[in-house]
Amino acid sequence: MLFTLSLMSVNGCGTKTGSDLVDGESQQIDSVYVVTEEPADAIPVGIAKESVEGEQYLSLVGTIGGSAKPFVDGIAAFTIVDPKVPSCAGEEGCPTPWDYCCTQNQVKDNIATVKIVDSEGVPVASDARGLLGVKELSTVVVSGTVKRDDTGNLSIAATQVFVKPSK
């Protein structure tokens, strides 16, 4: 019994990860990737998608979503959508409002892929929800190297994340 209890405390039973949080609830995150001050120069995803040429260091603001499963399994990666694009409201009958099923035609031009990378530029092998304390529809400001590929897809290798307080 004592062994079981000690295992539970080591494994963090009872602690909440980003996916366990209830609306309006916050958690204390101790991550080298999370910053406490919002970058003042952040631009929305849609503007970046129109203006980024090559690779450049930027801060992007967006809301986690864009599909039914915006988080990537096995690494700290997810998609963000420009905050100007409205997510579906619960009363619209959408069980996953973060997939933007009601405004899907607007998502294509307003979405970016975020990969959290370490100081060597290697993607972090951790769940972004627990690492950053985020969940679907969290609004974040990510800072890092932004690039647009030949087909127009926007991605950012982020080294810092500011999580906006939920409304």
N, C-alpha and C positions, 0 to 999 in steps of 0.2 A: 504493500500500500504506500509506504513512504517513497519507494522508488518511483511509482506511478505519479505521485504528486510532484516529485522533483522534476520528472520529465515534462509534466504539464507546465511548470513554471519556466523551464528552459525553452520550450517550444512556443511560449507566449500565449497559451490558452487564455481567452478572455480579452486579448488585445484586438483592436479593430483595424482592419486593413481598409484601404480606400474603397473597396467594393462593399464593405460591411457598413459604411457610414450611412446614417439617416440624414435626410435633408436638414440643413441648418446646423448639423453637428460638425465639429472639427476635431482634429487630432493633432497632437504634437509630433511633427516629423523631424527626425534628426538625419538629414541627408545632405551630403555635400553638393547636391545638384539643386536643392531648393534654396532660393534667396528670399529675404524678408522685405526687400524694397523693390517695388515695381519699376522696371526700366521706363524712363520717360519718353524714349524715342520709338516705342513699339508701333508697328504698322499692322493693319488688318490683313489677313491672309489674301483676300481678293485683290487688294492693291499690290501686294508683293507678287502675286501671280501674274499681274499685268506688267510689272516694271523690272523684275529681277532679270539681270543678264549675267551669264556666267555664274561664278561663285562670289558671294560676299557675306560679310558678317552683319547680321541684322537681329532685331527682336521682333517677333511676330506675336500678335494676339489672336486667339481663337478659342472656340468651345469644343471640347472633346466630343466627337461623334462623326457622323457621315456614313455610318453603316450600322447594322445590328450588332456587330462585334468590332468596335473601333480599336481595341487593344490587341497587340500582337503577342501570342503565346511565346514564352521563352526569352524574350528580350524586352527592355523598357522602350517600347515603341507604341505609337497610337496615331490616329488622325485627328486633325482639328479643322473646324469650319469657321469661316468668317462670322463674327458675332452679328453682322447685319442680317444673316439668313436665319429666319425664325424656325425653331424646332417645332415639332407637332405638340399640340396641347393634349393632355390626357383625355379631355372630353371629345376629342376628334376620333377616339376609338383606336388610337395607335398604342400598342403595348410597349413599343420601344421608341419613344419620341426622339432619341438621339440619332436615329437612322434617317431623320428628315424626310420620311416617306411622303409627307404632305407638300414638301418644297424641293423634291429631289432634283428637279430641273435646274435649280439655283446652285446646288452643291458642286457640280462639276467645275465651275469657274471659281470656286471659293473654298477649296480644300487643300490641305497640305499634310504630308506625312512627317511625323516627328520621331527621331531616334535619339535617345539620350546616350551620349558617348562619354567615355572617360578622357583623361588628359592625353591619351595616345590616339584618340579618335576611334576607339573600339566600342561598338555598341555594348551597353551594360546588360548583362545576363540576369535580369531581375524583373519581376512584375512591376510595371509602372504604377499601378494602383497603390501598392504597398510602399514602394520606394518614394513616391511623391505625395501620397495622400490624396489622390484624385479618383474620380469616377466619371462615368458618362455625364455629359453636360457641365462638367467643371470648366470654368473659363481660366485659361492660363496665358502667360506671356513667356515664350520660349526664346532664348538667345543662343545663337550659334551660327554656323556656316550654312547659308541658304543657297540652294541651286535649283534651277529649272532644267529638266532634261529636254531632249529633242522633241518629245511629244507633248510638252507643256506641263508635265507633272512637277509639282513643287515639293521639295523636301528640305528638312533642316536637321543637321547634326548638332543637337543642342547640348550645351554644357551647363546651362542654368535654366531654372524654371521658377517663375513666380506664380503661385496659385492665388487667384483672386478670391476673396471671401464670397461665399454664396449669399444670395439675396434673401 
